[in-house]
Amino acid sequence: MSKLYRITYKQKIPSDINTMWDFISSPKNLNLITPDNMGFTIETNLDSETMYPGQIIAYKVSPFKGVKMNWVTEITHVKDKEYFVDEQRFGPYKMWHHKHFIKPITNGVEMIDIIDYKIPMGFFGDIMNSLVIRNKLKEIFNFRYKKLEEL
């Protein structure tokens, strides 16, 4: 049985809560905060500028050069200007549950991401997580951290 992993990221952004929420609650902005080398494209014809509970979003992603994968997530929970949750329905993980929290703080907004995930393939998947996957996730979130600071 594969392990359940958790990664938590915290970032302070010099912005106001309304601007930050408008940005992160639009699925169309995911491309802007994902590294180009991930080959990330949204395949779904988005029917709303803002996410909503029950929204299904399909992506293509290339976590490693030459490897294209389908990934389908559902936005399961949304509380305006506080948090939203996306969960994988189909894709590279055995389980993916990503909580995004934002709150106003002095001189900006604090954003906290909590990702709980499982890797398929049991023991081999756990080894892959230690060697590759966890580092790849850190790379993606470090990119996002810098990009949000820029924007």
N, C-alpha and C positions, 0 to 999 in steps of 0.2 A: 504494500500500500504506500502510495506516495505521501509525502509530508504536505502540510498546509504551511505556506510561507506568507509572511507579512512584510511589506515595505511601507514606511511612512516618510513623507516629505513635507517640509514646512517652509513656507516662503513669505516674506514681507514684501509687498508691492506698493510703491508710492502712487496710489490711485485711490479713487473713491469707490464705495461699494456698488453704486449704480453702474459706473463704467466697467468695473471688473465683472459684475454679474452679466451685463449685456454681452461682454466678450466671451466669457467661458460658457454661457448658456446657449451659444450658437454653434451647432455642430460644424458649420461651414468654416469656423476658425481653427479646427483641428489641424488642417494642413499647415497653417502658419506656425504652429508650435511643435511640429513633428520634424525630425531631421530629414533632409532630402534623401539621404542614403537609405531610408526606410521604404522608399517607393510607395508611400502612403497615398491612396486615392479612395475617395468616397464613391461607392458604386450606387448607392440609393439616391433616388430623386427626392431630395428633402422637401417635404410638404409644409415646412414651417421654418421661420427664421430662428425660433426659439425651441429648445427641446421641451418635451412633455412626457409624463409617465406613459409607458406603453409604446413609445417610439422605437422602431427597429431601424438600425443603421448598419448597412453592409459596407465593408471595406476590402480593399486589397492591400496587403502589406508584405514587404520583403525584409524580414528580420536579418537575413544573411544574403550576401550577394548571390544572385541567380536563383534564389528560393522565393517564389511568390505564394502567398497563402490567402485564403478567404477568412474573413473574421466578421462575425455578426454579433452585435451587441444590442441590448435593450436598455433604454432608460427606464429604470424601475421606480425611482422616487425623485421628486423635485419639491423643494421648499424654496420659494422665491427669495433670492438674495441671501440664502443660508447654506443650502447644500443640494447636491444631486448624486444619484448612484447609477453607474452603468454596470451591467452584468453580461458576460459572454453567453451567447446562446449556441454558437458554433464557432470553432476556431482552434488556434494552436494550443490553448491551455485546456487542462482537464476541468478547471474551474477558474473564473476570474470575477472578482467583485471589487469594484473601485468606487470608493466614497470620496467626494470632493466637497470640502467645507470652506466657506469664506466668512470672515467677520471683520467689521471695521475695527481698526486700532488707531492709536495716535500716529498721525502722519501717513496713513495708508490703510491697506487691507492685508490681513493675514489669510493665506490659503494653505490648507492642509489636505494632503492626499493620503488616503489609507488604502493600500491595495492588498487584498488577500487572494492568493492564487495557488493552484496545484498544477504540477507538470504531469503529462501522461508518461507512460512507460516505466512506472514504478521506480526501482532502484537506479536504473539507467537515467531516467528523467531527473532524479535527485542529483546525480553526478553532473548532468548537463546544467542544472540550475547553478550549482556551485562553480562550475568552470566558465559558463557562458551566459546563461539567461539572466541571472541576477545582475551581472555587470552590464548587459545590454539595457536592461530596465533603468539602471542608474544613469547610463549614457543618455537615454531618451529624456529622463527627467532633468538632468543637468542642462541639456539643450533647451528644454522648455523653460527652465529657471532663467537662463540668460536671455532667451527670446522675450519672455514676459517683462523682464527688466527694460529691454530695448523699447518694446512697444509702449 
